Amino acid sequence: MEGSGTQPGGGAAAAAAAATKRNNMDYSLAALKLFGCQLAGATEAPPTESDGPSQAQMLYGIRFQRVWLQGVVVLADYRVGAGHILVDDGSCVAEITLTQKEAEGQPWREGMYVMVLGSYSGKDSLPRANRPVIKVHKLVDLSAQPDRESMWYMEVVEAFNLFYLQFSAASPLMKR
């Protein structure tokens, strides 16, 4: 059909599935709003038949690959690779590895309040000073927002109460 956007062999849907397979990132999974300390409870998710082995994690009975954190930059280091920053969210310090795109021209420095969205892997976090390691997908400076921190705490609590708590109550791992 002309103009429908479909192509032989699956079209846009097939291209999106191929891109997902290439980077092992399943964008149909939610990015959990969390405090960094909550990631200590994450475990490796079992593989599914549809995607085979993946880098997914489980927390509160929810399968995820990406997390959303907010906090204060306590260290910005651009000496190795594209660089990394350490972000203190009030519960722990998380290491954020930057992509070349995020590092170039971005003035990430100590004292800034930032929003971080990125992939989390427990395997990458374990050998590193016992702190979560997140590969950034999106990094935003929220320093100019006056109520940013208190609103973030409310958002994490709301997400826990509305979504994570119901899953953790239904999870057989949580029933003891």
C-alpha positions as a Python dict, from the first residue, in 0.01 Angstrom:
ca = {
    (1, 'M'): (0, 0, 0),
    (2, 'E'): (136, 330, -99),
    (3, 'G'): (183, 579, 184),
    (4, 'S'): (100, 330, 459),
    (5, 'G'): (458, 305, 580),
    (6, 'T'): (462, -73, 548),
    (7, 'Q'): (735, -251, 363),
    (8, 'P'): (782, -610, 257),
    (9, 'G'): (932, -816, 536),
    (10, 'G'): (771, -630, 827),
    (11, 'G'): (851, -265, 765),
    (12, 'A'): (879, -26, 1057),
    (13, 'A'): (790, -288, 1319),
    (14, 'A'): (1062, -523, 1192),
    (15, 'A'): (1316, -240, 1187),
    (16, 'A'): (1228, -145, 1545),
    (17, 'A'): (1254, -508, 1657),
    (18, 'A'): (1593, -541, 1484),
    (19, 'A'): (1721, -224, 1655),
    (20, 'T'): (1601, -355, 1992),
    (21, 'K'): (1782, -685, 1935),
    (22, 'R'): (2103, -505, 1835),
    (23, 'N'): (2138, -314, 2157),
    (24, 'N'): (1954, -563, 2384),
    (25, 'M'): (1734, -280, 2507),
    (26, 'D'): (1363, -352, 2534),
    (27, 'Y'): (1193, -12, 2525),
    (28, 'S'): (855, -169, 2601),
    (29, 'L'): (975, -210, 2962),
    (30, 'A'): (913, 85, 3191),
    (31, 'A'): (1195, 297, 3329),
    (32, 'L'): (1146, 264, 3704),
    (33, 'K'): (1147, 583, 3914),
    (34, 'L'): (1370, 491, 4207),
    (35, 'F'): (1605, 594, 4479),
    (36, 'G'): (1948, 448, 4406),
    (37, 'C'): (1950, 237, 4724),
    (38, 'Q'): (1646, 43, 4597),
    (39, 'L'): (1862, -105, 4320),
    (40, 'A'): (2041, -318, 4582),
    (41, 'G'): (1729, -540, 4575),
    (42, 'A'): (1738, -593, 4197),
    (43, 'T'): (1811, -938, 4061),
    (44, 'E'): (1885, -1067, 3713),
    (45, 'A'): (1562, -1145, 3527),
    (46, 'P'): (1517, -1487, 3373),
    (47, 'P'): (1538, -1495, 2992),
    (48, 'T'): (1212, -1495, 2799),
    (49, 'E'): (1132, -1708, 2495),
    (50, 'S'): (1066, -1405, 2278),
    (51, 'D'): (1395, -1227, 2328),
    (52, 'G'): (1627, -1496, 2464),
    (53, 'P'): (1896, -1378, 2701),
    (54, 'S'): (1864, -1012, 2790),
    (55, 'Q'): (2012, -767, 3033),
    (56, 'A'): (1685, -722, 3217),
    (57, 'Q'): (1662, -700, 3594),
    (58, 'M'): (1376, -771, 3835),
    (59, 'L'): (1269, -548, 4121),
    (60, 'Y'): (941, -568, 4314),
    (61, 'G'): (836, -837, 4066),
    (62, 'I'): (875, -594, 3773),
    (63, 'R'): (1104, -664, 3478),
    (64, 'F'): (1310, -357, 3383),
    (65, 'Q'): (1628, -244, 3209),
    (66, 'R'): (1620, 133, 3260),
    (67, 'V'): (1597, 350, 3568),
    (68, 'W'): (1514, 712, 3636),
    (69, 'L'): (1701, 888, 3917),
    (70, 'Q'): (1747, 1247, 4025),
    (71, 'G'): (2011, 1398, 4249),
    (72, 'V'): (2306, 1628, 4299),
    (73, 'V'): (2627, 1588, 4100),
    (74, 'V'): (2908, 1533, 4352),
    (75, 'L'): (3185, 1456, 4099),
    (76, 'A'): (3230, 1516, 3727),
    (77, 'D'): (3527, 1340, 3565),
    (78, 'Y'): (3602, 1360, 3193),
    (79, 'R'): (3952, 1209, 3201),
    (80, 'V'): (3860, 856, 3086),
    (81, 'G'): (3646, 785, 2779),
    (82, 'A'): (3348, 1016, 2747),
    (83, 'G'): (3352, 1058, 3124),
    (84, 'H'): (3135, 984, 3422),
    (85, 'I'): (2963, 1170, 3701),
    (86, 'L'): (2865, 1067, 4051),
    (87, 'V'): (2512, 1162, 4155),
    (88, 'D'): (2391, 1161, 4516),
    (89, 'D'): (2016, 1113, 4536),
    (90, 'G'): (2000, 1124, 4915),
    (91, 'S'): (1994, 745, 4950),
    (92, 'C'): (2326, 655, 4786),
    (93, 'V'): (2575, 773, 4526),
    (94, 'A'): (2526, 635, 4174),
    (95, 'E'): (2790, 631, 3901),
    (96, 'I'): (2661, 767, 3571),
    (97, 'T'): (2865, 677, 3262),
    (98, 'L'): (2830, 938, 2992),
    (99, 'T'): (2804, 888, 2619),
    (100, 'Q'): (3018, 1101, 2391),
    (101, 'K'): (2704, 1297, 2299),
    (102, 'E'): (2622, 1374, 2665),
    (103, 'A'): (2981, 1466, 2753),
    (104, 'E'): (3050, 1702, 2462),
    (105, 'G'): (2972, 2062, 2538),
    (106, 'Q'): (2771, 1980, 2847),
    (107, 'P'): (2875, 2168, 3156),
    (108, 'W'): (2801, 1887, 3405),
    (109, 'R'): (2967, 1999, 3727),
    (110, 'E'): (2946, 1952, 4102),
    (111, 'G'): (2640, 2102, 4269),
    (112, 'M'): (2403, 2067, 3974),
    (113, 'Y'): (2072, 1888, 4032),
    (114, 'V'): (2014, 1647, 3742),
    (115, 'M'): (1762, 1399, 3611),
    (116, 'V'): (1919, 1076, 3483),
    (117, 'L'): (1749, 818, 3264),
    (118, 'G'): (1959, 521, 3163),
    (119, 'S'): (2020, 150, 3152),
    (120, 'Y'): (2105, -40, 3468),
    (121, 'S'): (2291, -368, 3488),
    (122, 'G'): (2359, -535, 3819),
    (123, 'K'): (2661, -709, 3661),
    (124, 'D'): (2824, -372, 3589),
    (125, 'S'): (2744, -239, 3936),
    (126, 'L'): (2876, -522, 4153),
    (127, 'P'): (3251, -482, 4089),
    (128, 'R'): (3241, -103, 4128),
    (129, 'A'): (3258, 23, 4486),
    (130, 'N'): (2916, -128, 4560),
    (131, 'R'): (2720, 151, 4392),
    (132, 'P'): (2471, 145, 4105),
    (133, 'V'): (2620, 212, 3762),
    (134, 'I'): (2387, 365, 3503),
    (135, 'K'): (2467, 418, 3134),
    (136, 'V'): (2303, 747, 3052),
    (137, 'H'): (2038, 773, 2781),
    (138, 'K'): (1917, 1115, 2888),
    (139, 'L'): (2064, 1367, 3130),
    (140, 'V'): (1890, 1695, 3210),
    (141, 'D'): (1996, 1985, 3433),
    (142, 'L'): (1706, 2066, 3668),
    (143, 'S'): (1902, 2309, 3887),
    (144, 'A'): (1675, 2602, 3798),
    (145, 'Q'): (1360, 2419, 3917),
    (146, 'P'): (1290, 2541, 4273),
    (147, 'D'): (1089, 2242, 4403),
    (148, 'R'): (1269, 1974, 4206),
    (149, 'E'): (1397, 1763, 4496),
    (150, 'S'): (1082, 1754, 4707),
    (151, 'M'): (872, 1681, 4397),
    (152, 'W'): (1107, 1397, 4304),
    (153, 'Y'): (1069, 1235, 4646),
    (154, 'M'): (691, 1256, 4605),
    (155, 'E'): (708, 1102, 4256),
    (156, 'V'): (916, 805, 4376),
    (157, 'V'): (680, 743, 4669),
    (158, 'E'): (378, 771, 4440),
    (159, 'A'): (529, 526, 4186),
    (160, 'F'): (606, 282, 4467),
    (161, 'N'): (254, 302, 4613),
    (162, 'L'): (69, 290, 4279),
    (163, 'F'): (281, 38, 4088),
    (164, 'Y'): (565, -134, 4269),
    (165, 'L'): (381, -218, 4591),
    (166, 'Q'): (103, -403, 4410),
    (167, 'F'): (358, -607, 4214),
    (168, 'S'): (570, -683, 4520),
    (169, 'A'): (261, -798, 4712),
    (170, 'A'): (174, -1036, 4426),
    (171, 'S'): (530, -1163, 4387),
    (172, 'P'): (590, -1509, 4534),
    (173, 'L'): (941, -1394, 4630),
    (174, 'M'): (797, -1129, 4859),
    (175, 'K'): (563, -1371, 5045),
    (176, 'R'): (744, -1528, 5336),
}
